[in-house]
Amino acid sequence: MSSLRLSIIVAMTADNGIGFKNSLPWSLPNELRNFAKLTKNCKDKSKQNAVVMGRNTWESIPAQHRPLKDRLNVVLSSTLKDAGEGVLVCPRLKDALTLLEENYQNKIENVWIIGGARVYEDALNLSNCHKLHVTHIQEKPECDVFFPTIPRDFQIITTSEMVEENGFHYNYQVYERRT
Ligand code: FOL
């Protein structure tokens, strides 16, 4: 059992859409800047956060932003040989968490699960996955991958005001697992 605290971060449409043809179904630079800020943010300046993602998500990140800087990038794949310098590749989420636990325990502050659908599903089932940072987009652009239904054991703890960007309307909600 892992003692690492996991958080999920996701932007989703009104019908839980998260992606289309292996990219984001929208262009929201400010939203993405907020993603970068949150996933980098560490209280202890001697530590870093880890970002854990599936192989399709890894490939969907623009080459110039990959690996995501100032974060330990972990890619879940059993076929990928080498994702580049400093990037960890692991077959499964459980293996990745064990690896972080055993070899990075005092170097990592937070573990951010950044998708996609399959990785989100696996993470939601772990009791040490305690928070969801969800950007709720009101519109419904066409999507072919979806976030699972948020389990009832998560409750909303904060809600931001609505913002508009590129014709999309969205707000941020943080959910916490009920104890
Ligand atoms: N969560 C949220 N809230 N928004 C997202 O867009 C999002 N995207 C993913 C996972 N969770 C998310 C997966 N897709 C980048 C691109 C795609 C992506 C995740 C990250 C990316 O290029 N990130 C840079 C942005 C730098 C910037 O534009 O400021 C990074 O440094 O994080």
Residues whose N, C-alpha, C, O or C-beta is under 5 A from the ligand:
A	BS01	FOL	I9 V10 A11 P29 E31 L32 R33 F35 A36 S60 I61 P62 H65 L68 K69 I114 G115 T135
